[in-house]
Amino acid sequence: MKWLDDQPPLPVVFLCFESLGSFEPDQLAHIANALEQSGYRFLWSVRSPIPKGFTYGTAECSNFSEILPEGFLESVENRGLVCAWAPQIEVLAHEAVGELEPAMELKLDYRMQNAKNLVMAEEIEKAIRCLMDNENPITKRVKEM
């Protein structure tokens, strides 16, 4: 929340895949690449895959550089934050996110992460750009609601 407090009231993409969502390194790399290429400010709640021998809730990664592509954190340092958990309701209500108007919560279908096929960076970036486009009918409808 401190990071959001320090942000200008500009569009922030909030990526959250819920408490059960975790991705393998290949999928994390595609998501990271899409965020990097989109140019949007973002808050990304990342759940790393649970290592063998750990019980649920103890496998949070404290060093994201171990699971994200090399150089990613440095390249997005001034416009993005990666965390292990974020309070969804508070984040979406924050003024930097703007009452759901400029921000969208991006979720990949839970079935997709269990599928054999990766969701490619280009598809994710396209979805981010589409959702952040103020002329997009879905975005307009969210603003109306």
DSSP file (Angstrom, degrees, kcal/mol; ACC not computed):
  #  RESIDUE AA STRUCTURE BP1 BP2  ACC     N-H-->O    O-->H-N    N-H-->O    O-->H-N    TCO  KAPPA ALPHA  PHI   PSI    X-CA   Y-CA   Z-CA
    1    1 A M     >        0   0    0      0, 0.0     4,-2.4     0, 0.0     5,-0.1   0.000 360.0 360.0 360.0 -33.0    0.0    0.0    0.0
    2    2 A K  H  >  +     0   0    0      1,-0.2     4,-1.4     2,-0.2     5,-0.1   0.920 360.0  52.4 -61.2 -42.5    3.0    2.3    0.7
    3    3 A W  H  4 S+     0   0    0      1,-0.2     3,-0.5     2,-0.2     4,-0.3   0.925 110.2  47.6 -59.3 -44.7    4.1    1.9   -2.9
    4    4 A L  H >4 S+     0   0    0      1,-0.2     3,-1.7     2,-0.2    -1,-0.2   0.885 105.6  59.4 -63.8 -37.8    0.6    2.8   -4.2
    5    5 A D  H 3< S+     0   0    0     -4,-2.4    -1,-0.2     1,-0.3    -2,-0.2   0.832 105.5  49.9 -57.8 -31.9    0.6    5.8   -1.8
    6    6 A D  T 3< S+     0   0    0     -4,-1.4    -1,-0.3    -3,-0.5    -2,-0.2   0.440  93.5  98.5 -88.0  -0.5    3.7    7.1   -3.6
    7    7 A Q  S <  S-     0   0    0     -3,-1.7     5,-0.0    -4,-0.3    72,-0.0  -0.596  76.2-116.4 -90.0 148.3    2.2    6.7   -7.1
    8    8 A P        -     0   0    0      0, 0.0     2,-2.9     0, 0.0    -1,-0.1  -0.412  44.8 -92.1 -71.2 159.4    0.7    9.5   -9.2
    9    9 A P  S    S+     0   0    0      0, 0.0    87,-0.1     0, 0.0    88,-0.1  -0.366  85.9 125.2 -74.8  68.3   -3.0    9.1  -10.0
   10   10 A L  S    S-     0   0    0     -2,-2.9    -3,-0.0    86,-0.2     2,-0.0  -0.762  73.1 -66.5-119.3 165.9   -2.3    7.3  -13.3
   11   11 A P        -     0   0    0      0, 0.0    30,-0.7     0, 0.0     2,-0.5  -0.307  50.4-171.5 -57.0 129.9   -3.4    3.9  -14.6
   12   12 A V  E     -a   41   0A   0     85,-0.3     2,-0.5    28,-0.1    92,-0.4  -0.994  16.7-140.4-123.6 125.4   -2.0    1.1  -12.6
   13   13 A V  E     -a   42   0A   0     28,-3.0    30,-2.7    -2,-0.5     2,-0.6  -0.747  15.4-157.9 -83.4 127.5   -2.4   -2.5  -13.8
   14   14 A F  E     -ab  43 105A   0     90,-1.7    92,-1.8    -2,-0.5     2,-0.6  -0.935   6.7-168.6-110.0 114.1   -3.1   -4.8  -10.9
   15   15 A L  E     +ab  44 106A   0     28,-2.7    30,-2.9    -2,-0.6     2,-0.4  -0.903  16.8 159.2-105.0 122.3   -2.2   -8.4  -11.6
   16   16 A C  E     -a   45   0A   0     90,-1.0    30,-0.1    -2,-0.6     3,-0.1  -0.976  23.7-173.5-144.9 126.4   -3.5  -10.9   -9.0
   17   17 A F     >  -     0   0    0     28,-0.6     4,-0.6    -2,-0.4     3,-0.1   0.043  49.0-112.7-111.3  25.0   -4.0  -14.6   -9.6
   18   18 A E  T >4  -     0   0    0      1,-0.2     3,-1.2     2,-0.2    -1,-0.3   0.228  41.9 -66.0  65.7 170.1   -5.6  -15.3   -6.3
   19   19 A S  T 34 S+     0   0    0      1,-0.3    -1,-0.2    -3,-0.1    -2,-0.0   0.724 132.7  49.4 -68.7 -22.1   -4.2  -17.4   -3.4
   20   20 A L  T 34 S+     0   0    0     -3,-0.1     2,-0.5     2,-0.0    -1,-0.3   0.565  89.9 101.2 -91.7  -7.9   -4.3  -20.7   -5.3
   21   21 A G    <<  +     0   0    0     -3,-1.2     2,-0.3    -4,-0.6    26,-0.2  -0.657  37.2 150.0 -87.4 124.9   -2.6  -19.3   -8.4
   22   22 A S        -     0   0    0     -2,-0.5     2,-0.3    24,-0.1    26,-0.2  -0.979  25.6-150.1-143.9 153.0    1.1  -20.0   -9.0
   23   23 A F        -     0   0    0     24,-1.0    91,-0.0    -2,-0.3    90,-0.0  -0.900  17.8-113.4-127.1 152.5    3.0  -20.3  -12.2
   24   24 A E    >>  -     0   0    0     -2,-0.3     4,-2.3    89,-0.2     3,-0.5  -0.361  45.1 -97.3 -73.4 161.8    6.0  -22.2  -13.5
   25   25 A P  H 3> S+     0   0    0      0, 0.0     4,-2.3     0, 0.0     5,-0.2   0.833 121.5  56.9 -53.7 -38.3    9.1  -20.1  -14.5
   26   26 A D  H 3> S+     0   0    0      1,-0.2     4,-1.5     2,-0.2     5,-0.1   0.924 110.7  43.2 -60.8 -43.9    8.2  -20.2  -18.2
   27   27 A Q  H <> S+     0   0    0     -3,-0.5     4,-2.2     1,-0.2    -1,-0.2   0.893 111.6  54.2 -70.8 -38.5    4.8  -18.6  -17.6
   28   28 A L  H  X S+     0   0    0     -4,-2.3     4,-2.7     1,-0.2    -1,-0.2   0.896 106.4  53.6 -58.8 -39.7    6.2  -16.1  -15.1
   29   29 A A  H  X S+     0   0    0     -4,-2.3     4,-2.5    -5,-0.2    -1,-0.2   0.891 108.1  49.2 -63.9 -39.8    8.7  -15.0  -17.8
   30   30 A H  H  X S+     0   0    0     -4,-1.5     4,-2.2     2,-0.2    -1,-0.2   0.901 112.4  47.6 -67.7 -40.2    5.9  -14.4  -20.3
   31   31 A I  H  X S+     0   0    0     -4,-2.2     4,-2.3     2,-0.2    -2,-0.2   0.938 113.1  48.7 -64.2 -45.7    3.9  -12.4  -17.8
   32   32 A A  H  X S+     0   0    0     -4,-2.7     4,-2.6     1,-0.2    -2,-0.2   0.918 110.8  50.3 -60.1 -45.0    7.0  -10.4  -16.9
   33   33 A N  H  X S+     0   0    0     -4,-2.5     4,-2.6     1,-0.2    -1,-0.2   0.906 109.9  50.7 -60.8 -42.7    7.8   -9.7  -20.6
   34   34 A A  H  X S+     0   0    0     -4,-2.2     4,-2.0     2,-0.2    -1,-0.2   0.912 111.8  47.3 -62.5 -43.5    4.3   -8.5  -21.3
   35   35 A L  H  X S+     0   0    0     -4,-2.3     4,-1.1     2,-0.2     5,-0.3   0.924 112.9  49.0 -63.7 -43.8    4.4   -6.1  -18.3
   36   36 A E  H  < S+     0   0    0     -4,-2.6     3,-0.3     1,-0.2    -2,-0.2   0.919 115.0  43.8 -62.3 -44.6    7.8   -4.8  -19.4
   37   37 A Q  H  < S+     0   0    0     -4,-2.6    -1,-0.2     1,-0.2    -2,-0.2   0.780 104.0  64.8 -73.5 -27.6    6.7   -4.3  -23.0
   38   38 A S  H  < S-     0   0    0     -4,-2.0    -1,-0.2    -5,-0.2    -2,-0.2   0.841  88.8-145.9 -67.5 -32.6    3.3   -2.7  -22.1
   39   39 A G     <  +     0   0    0     -4,-1.1     2,-0.1    -3,-0.3    -1,-0.1   0.407  51.6 132.5  82.6  -4.0    4.9    0.3  -20.5
   40   40 A Y        -     0   0    0     -5,-0.3    -1,-0.3     1,-0.1     2,-0.2  -0.469  64.4-108.2 -81.0 152.9    2.1    0.6  -17.9
   41   41 A R  E     -a   12   0A   0    -30,-0.7   -28,-3.0    -2,-0.1     2,-0.3  -0.506  50.0-176.4 -69.6 147.4    2.7    1.0  -14.1
   42   42 A F  E     -ac  13  80A   0     37,-2.0    39,-1.7   -30,-0.3     2,-0.4  -0.994  36.5-153.5-152.0 155.7    1.8   -2.2  -12.3
   43   43 A L  E     -ac  14  81A   0    -30,-2.7   -28,-2.7    -2,-0.3     2,-0.5  -0.992  25.8-169.1-125.3 119.9    1.4   -4.0   -9.0
   44   44 A W  E     -ac  15  82A   0     37,-2.9    39,-2.6    -2,-0.4     2,-0.8  -0.947  13.8-157.0-121.3 115.7    1.9   -7.8   -9.5
   45   45 A S  E     -ac  16  83A   0    -30,-2.9   -28,-0.6    -2,-0.5     2,-0.5  -0.819  22.2-167.3 -90.1 109.0    1.1  -10.2   -6.7
   46   46 A V        -     0   0    0     37,-3.2     2,-0.6    -2,-0.8    15,-0.2  -0.850  15.8-166.5-106.8 128.7    3.2  -13.3   -7.5
   47   47 A R        -     0   0    0     -2,-0.5   -24,-1.0   -26,-0.2     3,-0.1  -0.962  20.1-145.0-109.1 117.5    2.8  -16.7   -5.9
   48   48 A S        -     0   0    0     -2,-0.6   -24,-0.1   -26,-0.2    11,-0.1  -0.430  32.1 -85.8 -78.7 156.3    5.8  -18.8   -6.7
   49   49 A P        -     0   0    0      0, 0.0    -1,-0.1     0, 0.0   -28,-0.0  -0.327  50.8-107.6 -57.9 142.6    5.4  -22.6   -7.2
   50   50 A I        -     0   0    0     -3,-0.1     3,-0.1     1,-0.1    10,-0.1  -0.631  33.3-132.4 -79.3 118.9    5.5  -24.4   -3.9
   51   51 A P    >   -     0   0    0      0, 0.0     3,-1.5     0, 0.0    -1,-0.1  -0.327  31.6 -91.9 -67.5 151.6    8.8  -26.3   -3.5
   52   52 A K  T 3  S+     0   0    0      1,-0.2     3,-0.1    -2,-0.0     0, 0.0  -0.351 111.3  31.3 -60.4 141.1    8.7  -29.9   -2.4
   53   53 A G  T 3  S+     0   0    0      1,-0.3     2,-0.3    -3,-0.1    -1,-0.2   0.334  94.3 109.4  93.6  -7.4    9.0  -30.3    1.4
   54   54 A F    <   -     0   0    0     -3,-1.5    -1,-0.3     5,-0.0     2,-0.2  -0.774  63.0-131.8-101.1 148.2    7.2  -27.0    2.3
   55   55 A T    >   -     0   0    0     -2,-0.3     3,-2.0     1,-0.1     4,-0.3  -0.635  44.6 -77.4 -91.2 157.1    3.8  -26.8    3.8
   56   56 A Y  T 3  S+     0   0    0      1,-0.3    -1,-0.1    -2,-0.2     0, 0.0  -0.223 118.2  25.2 -55.1 135.5    1.2  -24.4    2.3
   57   57 A G  T 3  S+     0   0    0     -3,-0.1    -1,-0.3     1,-0.0     3,-0.2   0.290 106.5  77.5  94.4  -9.9    1.8  -20.8    3.3
   58   58 A T  S <  S+     0   0    0     -3,-2.0    -2,-0.1     1,-0.1    -3,-0.0   0.390  73.4  77.9-109.5   2.9    5.5  -21.2    3.9
   59   59 A A        +     0   0    0     -4,-0.3   -11,-0.2   -11,-0.1    -1,-0.1   0.199  55.8 138.1-101.5  17.5    6.7  -21.1    0.3
   60   60 A E        -     0   0    0     -3,-0.2     2,-0.5     1,-0.1   -13,-0.1  -0.413  56.0-123.0 -63.6 134.7    6.5  -17.4   -0.4
   61   61 A C        -     0   0    0    -15,-0.2     3,-0.2     1,-0.2    -1,-0.1  -0.677  25.2-174.5 -81.5 124.3    9.5  -16.3   -2.4
   62   62 A S  S    S+     0   0    0     -2,-0.5     2,-0.5     1,-0.2    -1,-0.2   0.589  79.2  52.1 -92.7 -12.0   11.3  -13.5   -0.6
   63   63 A N    >   -     0   0    0      1,-0.1     3,-2.0     2,-0.0     4,-0.3  -0.832  62.8-177.6-126.9  92.8   13.7  -13.0   -3.5
   64   64 A F  G >> S+     0   0    0     -2,-0.5     4,-2.1     1,-0.3     3,-1.2   0.712  76.7  74.9 -65.9 -20.0   11.8  -12.6   -6.7
   65   65 A S  G 34 S+     0   0    0      1,-0.3    -1,-0.3     2,-0.2     7,-0.1   0.716  89.4  62.0 -64.9 -16.8   15.0  -12.3   -8.8
   66   66 A E  G <4 S+     0   0    0     -3,-2.0    -1,-0.3     1,-0.1    -2,-0.2   0.751 116.5  26.5 -77.4 -24.2   15.2  -16.1   -8.3
   67   67 A I  T <4 S+     0   0    0     -3,-1.2    -2,-0.2    -4,-0.3    -1,-0.1   0.556 110.7  72.5-117.0 -11.4   12.0  -16.8  -10.1
   68   68 A L  S  < S-     0   0    0     -4,-2.1     3,-0.1     1,-0.1   -39,-0.1  -0.688  95.9 -78.3-103.9 159.9   11.6  -13.9  -12.6
   69   69 A P    >   -     0   0    0      0, 0.0     3,-2.0     0, 0.0     4,-0.5  -0.187  59.1 -90.9 -57.1 144.9   13.7  -13.2  -15.7
   70   70 A E  T 3  S+     0   0    0      1,-0.3    -4,-0.0     2,-0.1    -5,-0.0  -0.320 111.0  11.6 -57.2 130.8   17.1  -11.8  -15.2
   71   71 A G  T 3> S+     0   0    0     -3,-0.1     4,-2.1    -6,-0.1    -1,-0.3   0.286  93.7 112.6  85.9  -9.7   17.1   -8.0  -15.3
   72   72 A F  H <> S+     0   0    0     -3,-2.0     4,-1.5     1,-0.2     5,-0.1   0.949  75.6  48.4 -60.9 -51.3   13.3   -7.7  -15.1
   73   73 A L  H  4 S+     0   0    0     -4,-0.5     4,-0.2     1,-0.2    -1,-0.2   0.870 113.5  48.0 -60.7 -37.2   13.1   -6.1  -11.6
   74   74 A E  H >4 S+     0   0    0      1,-0.2     3,-0.8     2,-0.2     4,-0.2   0.884 109.4  52.7 -69.7 -38.1   15.8   -3.6  -12.5
   75   75 A S  H 3< S+     0   0    0     -4,-2.1    -1,-0.2     1,-0.2    -2,-0.2   0.757 118.8  34.6 -72.3 -23.2   14.1   -2.6  -15.8
   76   76 A V  T >X S+     0   0    0     -4,-1.5     3,-1.8    -5,-0.2     4,-1.7   0.231  82.1 118.1-111.9  12.8   10.7   -2.0  -14.2
   77   77 A E  T <4 S+     0   0    0     -3,-0.8    -1,-0.1     1,-0.3    -2,-0.1   0.817  77.9  42.9 -52.4 -40.1   12.0   -0.6  -10.9
   78   78 A N  T 34 S+     0   0    0     -4,-0.2    -1,-0.3     1,-0.2    -2,-0.1   0.463 125.0  31.5 -90.8  -0.7   10.5    2.9  -11.3
   79   79 A R  T <4 S+     0   0    0     -3,-1.8   -37,-2.0     1,-0.2     2,-0.3   0.387 113.1  46.8-136.0   4.4    7.1    1.8  -12.6
   80   80 A G  E  <  -c   42   0A   0     -4,-1.7     2,-0.4   -39,-0.2   -37,-0.2  -0.992  50.7-157.6-148.9 156.5    6.2   -1.6  -11.0
   81   81 A L  E     -c   43   0A   0    -39,-1.7   -37,-2.9    -2,-0.3     2,-0.5  -0.999   6.5-159.5-135.0 132.4    6.2   -3.5   -7.8
   82   82 A V  E     +c   44   0A   0     -2,-0.4     2,-0.3   -39,-0.2   -37,-0.2  -0.944  22.7 165.9-109.1 129.3    6.2   -7.3   -7.4
   83   83 A C  E     -c   45   0A   0    -39,-2.6   -37,-3.2    -2,-0.5     3,-0.1  -0.903  44.1-124.2-138.2 166.1    5.0   -8.6   -4.1
   84   84 A A  S    S+     0   0    0     -2,-0.3     2,-0.3     1,-0.3   -39,-0.1   0.745  94.2   7.0 -82.8 -24.6    3.9  -12.0   -2.7
   85   85 A W        -     0   0    0    -41,-0.1    -1,-0.3   -38,-0.0   -39,-0.1  -0.989  60.1-171.4-156.9 147.3    0.4  -10.8   -1.6
   86   86 A A        -     0   0    0     -2,-0.3     2,-1.1    -3,-0.1     3,-0.1  -0.997  34.1-114.6-142.3 141.1   -1.7   -7.7   -1.9
   87   87 A P     >  -     0   0    0      0, 0.0     4,-2.7     0, 0.0     5,-0.2  -0.637  31.7-159.0 -75.6 102.4   -5.1   -6.8   -0.3
   88   88 A Q  H  > S+     0   0    0     -2,-1.1     4,-2.7     1,-0.2     5,-0.2   0.872  83.8  47.4 -54.7 -48.9   -7.3   -6.8   -3.4
   89   89 A I  H  > S+     0   0    0      1,-0.2     4,-1.3     2,-0.2    -1,-0.2   0.920 115.3  45.4 -62.9 -44.5  -10.1   -4.6   -2.1
   90   90 A E  H  > S+     0   0    0      2,-0.2     4,-0.7     1,-0.2    -1,-0.2   0.897 113.6  50.1 -66.1 -40.1   -7.8   -1.9   -0.7
   91   91 A V  H >< S+     0   0    0     -4,-2.7     3,-1.1     1,-0.2     6,-0.2   0.947 111.2  47.6 -63.0 -48.3   -5.6   -1.9   -3.8
   92   92 A L  H 3< S+     0   0    0     -4,-2.7     8,-0.8     1,-0.3    -1,-0.2   0.749 113.4  49.1 -67.5 -22.9   -8.6   -1.5   -6.2
   93   93 A A  H 3< S+     0   0    0     -4,-1.3    -1,-0.3    -5,-0.2    -2,-0.2   0.553  86.1 114.0 -90.1  -8.7  -10.0    1.3   -4.0
   94   94 A H  S XX S-     0   0    0     -3,-1.1     4,-2.4    -4,-0.7     3,-1.2  -0.334  73.5-126.4 -67.5 143.6   -6.7    3.2   -3.8
   95   95 A E  T 34 S+     0   0    0      1,-0.3    -1,-0.1     2,-0.2   -90,-0.1   0.788 109.7  60.3 -62.6 -28.5   -6.7    6.6   -5.6
   96   96 A A  T 34 S+     0   0    0      1,-0.2    -1,-0.3   -87,-0.1   -86,-0.2   0.790 111.5  40.9 -68.1 -25.3   -3.6    5.6   -7.6
   97   97 A V  T <4 S-     0   0    0     -3,-1.2     6,-0.7    -6,-0.2   -85,-0.3   0.791 109.5-138.3 -90.5 -33.8   -5.7    2.9   -9.1
   98   98 A G    ><  -     0   0    0     -4,-2.4     3,-2.9     1,-0.1     5,-0.2   0.963  47.5 -58.9  83.9  57.0   -8.7    5.1   -9.3
   99   99 A E  T 3  S-     0   0    0     -5,-0.5    -6,-0.1     1,-0.3    -1,-0.1   0.819 100.4 -60.6  47.5  41.8  -12.0    3.5   -8.3
  100  100 A L  T 3  S+     0   0    0     -8,-0.8    -1,-0.3    -6,-0.2    -2,-0.1   0.400 116.9 109.4  70.0  -2.3  -11.7    0.8  -10.9
  101  101 A E  S <  S+     0   0    0     -3,-2.9    -2,-0.1     1,-0.2    -3,-0.1   1.000  88.5  15.4 -72.0 -66.5  -11.7    3.4  -13.7
  102  102 A P  S    S+     0   0    0      0, 0.0     2,-0.3     0, 0.0    -1,-0.2   0.657 119.4  72.0 -85.0 -10.5   -8.2    3.4  -15.1
  103  103 A A        -     0   0    0     -6,-0.7     2,-0.4    -5,-0.2   -90,-0.2  -0.755  57.7-169.1-107.6 151.0   -7.1    0.1  -13.5
  104  104 A M        -     0   0    0    -92,-0.4   -90,-1.7    -2,-0.3     2,-0.7  -0.990  23.1-129.9-133.2 142.9   -8.1   -3.4  -14.3
  105  105 A E  E     -b   14   0A   0     -2,-0.4     2,-0.6   -92,-0.1   -90,-0.2  -0.847  27.7-152.2 -92.1 116.7   -7.4   -6.6  -12.4
  106  106 A L  E     +b   15   0A   0    -92,-1.8   -90,-1.0    -2,-0.7     2,-0.4  -0.801  19.2 174.1 -97.1 122.0   -6.0   -9.0  -14.9
  107  107 A K        -     0   0    0     -2,-0.6     2,-0.4   -92,-0.1   -90,-0.1  -0.992  23.0-144.5-127.1 132.0   -6.6  -12.7  -14.2
  108  108 A L        -     0   0    0     -2,-0.4     5,-0.1     1,-0.1    -2,-0.0  -0.768  42.9 -94.4 -87.4 140.9   -5.7  -15.6  -16.4
  109  109 A D    >>  -     0   0    0     -2,-0.4     3,-1.4     1,-0.2     4,-1.0  -0.292  29.8-127.6 -55.3 133.4   -8.2  -18.4  -16.3
  110  110 A Y  H 3> S+     0   0    0      1,-0.3     4,-0.8     2,-0.2     3,-0.2   0.816 109.5  59.9 -56.2 -32.0   -7.1  -21.0  -13.7
  111  111 A R  H 3> S+     0   0    0      1,-0.2     4,-0.6     2,-0.2     3,-0.5   0.849  96.9  61.4 -64.0 -32.9   -7.5  -23.7  -16.3
  112  112 A M  H X4 S+     0   0    0     -3,-1.4     3,-0.9     1,-0.2    -1,-0.2   0.885  99.5  53.4 -63.5 -38.9   -4.9  -21.9  -18.5
  113  113 A Q  H 3< S+     0   0    0     -4,-1.0    -1,-0.2     1,-0.3    -2,-0.2   0.782 110.8  47.0 -70.4 -22.6   -2.2  -22.3  -15.9
  114  114 A N  H 3< S+     0   0    0     -4,-0.8    -1,-0.3    -3,-0.5    -2,-0.2   0.500  94.9 100.1 -92.7  -4.6   -2.8  -26.0  -15.7
  115  115 A A  S << S-     0   0    0     -3,-0.9    -3,-0.0    -4,-0.6     0, 0.0  -0.335  81.6-121.7 -76.8 162.5   -2.9  -26.4  -19.5
  116  116 A K  S    S+     0   0    0     -2,-0.1     2,-0.3     2,-0.1    -1,-0.1   0.786  91.8  79.2 -72.7 -28.1    0.1  -27.7  -21.4
  117  117 A N  S    S-     0   0    0      1,-0.0    -2,-0.2    -5,-0.0     2,-0.2  -0.629  78.3-131.1 -88.2 139.0    0.2  -24.5  -23.5
  118  118 A L        -     0   0    0     -2,-0.3     2,-0.8     1,-0.0    -5,-0.1  -0.532  19.0-120.2 -78.4 150.2    1.8  -21.3  -22.2
  119  119 A V        -     0   0    0     -2,-0.2   -89,-0.1     4,-0.0    -1,-0.0  -0.870  42.6-128.8 -87.6 116.3   -0.1  -18.0  -22.5
  120  120 A M     >  -     0   0    0     -2,-0.8     4,-2.0     1,-0.1     3,-0.5  -0.258   8.8-117.1 -74.0 153.4    2.4  -16.1  -24.6
  121  121 A A  H  > S+     0   0    0      1,-0.2     4,-3.1     2,-0.2     5,-0.2   0.862 114.0  57.3 -55.4 -40.3    3.7  -12.6  -23.7
  122  122 A E  H  > S+     0   0    0      1,-0.2     4,-2.3     2,-0.2    -1,-0.2   0.895 107.3  47.7 -61.2 -40.8    2.2  -11.1  -26.8
  123  123 A E  H  > S+     0   0    0     -3,-0.5     4,-2.0     2,-0.2    -1,-0.2   0.904 114.0  46.6 -66.4 -41.8   -1.3  -12.3  -25.8
  124  124 A I  H  X S+     0   0    0     -4,-2.0     4,-2.4     2,-0.2    -2,-0.2   0.925 112.5  49.3 -67.4 -45.0   -0.9  -11.0  -22.3
  125  125 A E  H  X S+     0   0    0     -4,-3.1     4,-2.8     1,-0.2     5,-0.2   0.913 110.1  52.1 -60.5 -42.5    0.4   -7.6  -23.4
  126  126 A K  H  X S+     0   0    0     -4,-2.3     4,-2.5    -5,-0.2    -1,-0.2   0.905 109.9  49.2 -60.0 -41.8   -2.5   -7.3  -25.9
  127  127 A A  H  X S+     0   0    0     -4,-2.0     4,-2.6     2,-0.2    -1,-0.2   0.906 111.0  49.5 -64.6 -41.8   -4.9   -8.0  -23.0
  128  128 A I  H  X S+     0   0    0     -4,-2.4     4,-2.0     2,-0.2    -2,-0.2   0.952 113.4  45.8 -61.8 -49.4   -3.2   -5.4  -20.8
  129  129 A R  H  X S+     0   0    0     -4,-2.8     4,-0.6     1,-0.2    -2,-0.2   0.890 113.4  50.4 -61.9 -40.1   -3.3   -2.8  -23.6
  130  130 A C  H >< S+     0   0    0     -4,-2.5     3,-0.8    -5,-0.2     9,-0.2   0.933 112.5  45.6 -63.8 -47.1   -6.9   -3.6  -24.4
  131  131 A L  H 3< S+     0   0    0     -4,-2.6    -1,-0.2     1,-0.2    -2,-0.2   0.799 113.9  48.9 -68.7 -28.4   -8.1   -3.3  -20.8
  132  132 A M  H 3< S+     0   0    0     -4,-2.0     2,-0.6    -5,-0.2    -1,-0.2   0.505  85.1 107.2 -89.7  -4.0   -6.2   -0.1  -20.2
  133  133 A D    X<  -     0   0    0     -3,-0.8     3,-1.7    -4,-0.6     6,-0.3  -0.657  60.9-153.2 -78.5 116.5   -7.6    1.5  -23.4
  134  134 A N  T 3  S+     0   0    0     -2,-0.6    -1,-0.2     1,-0.3    -4,-0.0   0.684  95.1  56.7 -64.1 -18.1  -10.1    4.2  -22.4
  135  135 A E  T 3  S+     0   0    0      4,-0.1    -1,-0.3     5,-0.0    -2,-0.1   0.519  79.8 112.3 -89.9  -6.7  -11.9    3.7  -25.8
  136  136 A N  S <> S-     0   0    0     -3,-1.7     4,-2.6    -6,-0.2     5,-0.2  -0.484  71.3-134.0 -67.4 132.3  -12.4    0.0  -25.2
  137  137 A P  H  > S+     0   0    0      0, 0.0     4,-2.2     0, 0.0    -1,-0.1   0.847 105.9  52.4 -57.3 -35.6  -16.1   -0.9  -24.7
  138  138 A I  H  > S+     0   0    0      2,-0.2     4,-2.2     1,-0.2     5,-0.2   0.934 110.1  47.5 -66.6 -45.1  -15.4   -3.0  -21.7
  139  139 A T  H  > S+     0   0    0     -6,-0.3     4,-2.2    -9,-0.2    -1,-0.2   0.913 111.6  51.2 -61.2 -43.2  -13.4   -0.3  -20.0
  140  140 A K  H  X S+     0   0    0     -4,-2.6     4,-2.1     1,-0.2    -1,-0.2   0.901 109.4  50.5 -60.5 -41.2  -16.2    2.2  -20.8
  141  141 A R  H  X S+     0   0    0     -4,-2.2     4,-2.3     2,-0.2    -1,-0.2   0.902 108.1  52.1 -65.1 -40.8  -18.7   -0.1  -19.2
  142  142 A V  H  < S+     0   0    0     -4,-2.2    -1,-0.2     1,-0.2    -2,-0.2   0.913 109.3  50.7 -60.7 -42.6  -16.6   -0.5  -16.1
  143  143 A K  H  < S+     0   0    0     -4,-2.2    -1,-0.2     1,-0.2    -2,-0.2   0.904 109.8  50.2 -61.9 -41.2  -16.5    3.3  -15.8
  144  144 A E  H  <        0   0    0     -4,-2.1    -1,-0.2     1,-0.3    -2,-0.2   0.893 360.0 360.0 -63.4 -39.8  -20.3    3.5  -16.1
  145  145 A M     <        0   0    0     -4,-2.3    -1,-0.3    -5,-0.1    -2,-0.2   0.508 360.0 360.0 -69.7 360.0  -20.8    0.9  -13.4
